[in-house]
Amino acid sequence: MNWFTKADSDIGYLPDETPPFWKMLLYAVQQVIVMFPATITVALITKFHISTTIFASGFATLCFILVTKGKIPLYYGSSFSYIGAIVGLVGADYLASVAILPDEWIKIVTFGIVMSGLISIAAGFLVNKLGKEVIEKWLPPTITGPIAMVIGLTLAGNALGDAAPAVAGPLFVDNLAWVVSLVTLIATILFSVYLRGFLSQLPLFLGMIVGIVTAAILGGITGVDLFRQLPEAVATNGLFALPHFTVPTIHWGAALAIMPVALATIPESTAHIYQLDVYINDLAKKRNTEKKYDLAGRLGSNLIGDGLGDIVAGFMGGPAGTNYGENISTMAITRVFSVPVLITAAIFAMIIACFTPLVNAIYSIPLSVIGGLEIYLFGAIAAQGIAIMIDKQVDMFSAKNIAVIATIMVIAVGGQYKFGGMIPFFGAQLPALATASIFGIVLNALLSIRKKKEA
């Protein structure tokens, strides 16, 4: 279902245009629906407060629009790329044992998130000063590709752990969690492959609904309650309640663990701004307007805004994020690129975050449903790393490229599964993902020097 008229389909709205009020509300609701599944899934996996996560996504979006002077229509949502670093820092076993991260852990993790925002901001200033080529020089696809891959692969164990039943006996009732997880997984895949139009942007949401319905039916038949109890930390009887905010605590170990993830999100954010540039200028051309929307030239501002979003989210107690491809696709489908629509969507998300019954319902989602989604999501993140290298035509017969890719992948994946994400080295505990990223960047720089000398 698309909530726009044929006239809108033919015309659309450019970034500096405002639709009529009632249309703007409907477009804004659509944008919130699109970002909602992925954003809350990040909170459920990392055990952040859901209401805080939703509120932070809306508020960070407003800050992004403010810092980019309303020129770039993007929505900021929680990023899956940071999940592996958070799991490695907190510990998979501990994370699985709690319903919500205690404040002391949220404060530590969000310090790393705030610091990771500085990486994106620094990259934005470099692009503004030296041009976009600086990104390709220091973060070529031989680095960003494998980093994206290991972000997904190091989370594979968590996905199966959430999908698996506590008791895997021979009886059907012993394997209800597996059944729900597999139904959720298959439904999500089918939705992502076969749905078209607006619904194609909601495979996570629809797959989650199918999983929840399956859990309810199986629970009714077997008498086994697969739904989770509301955590005491968020239990409230009121209709509305403000989100739970926390302020980061300085922790340099968290910064070291989480900051390198920003290196993987920079190319993603860059690709999004180029996509928007094509879509918006195509609409402007069809509208026969002489105005040019140079979004590609605003790459630096986009990265600065993205980093600011991480800082804002971190200071509120929310997970790190990035601009959302789902929302970009929705804008491309509807041809509604209006910045006022995204401002309305951000405000709407902040209001929803305070609606207690909705937040409570999200917390009750069965863990097996989340596990089914994770199998698909984490694998998709890994596949995206392959897509980056294919798109950039990385030479896989180059000894230099193979050396960089191989060391990043083995250090990160091996460090996760052998040492639980923290590699012992000369008495220190080095985060696997950060160590792999830094090693890959340094190795690539050194090998590039030799290559230049040979040339």
Buried (B, 14 or more C-beta within 10 A) or exposed (E): EEBBEEEBEEBBBBBBBBBEEEBBBBBBBBBBBBBBBBBBBBBBBBBBBBBBBBBBBBBBBBBBBEBBEBBBBBBBBBBBBBBBBBBBBBBBEEBEEEEBBEBEBBBBBBBBBBBBBBBBBBBBEBBBEEEBEEBBEBBBBBBBBBBBBBBBBBBBBBBBBBBBBEEEEEEEBBBBBBBBBBBBBBBBBBBBEEBEEBBBBBBBBBBBBBBBBBBBEBBEEEEEEBBBEBBEBBEEEEEEBEBBBBEBBEBEBBBBBBBBBBBBBBBBBBBBBEBBBEBBBEBBEEBEEEEEBEBBBBBBBBBBBBBBBBBBBBBBBBBBBBBBBBBBBBBBBBBBBBBBBBBBBBBBBBEBBBBBEBBBBBBEBBBBBBBBBBBBBBBBBBEBBBBBBEEBEBEEEBEBBBBBBEBBBEBBBBBBBEBBBBBEEEEEBBBBBBBBBBBBBEBBEEBBEEEEEEE
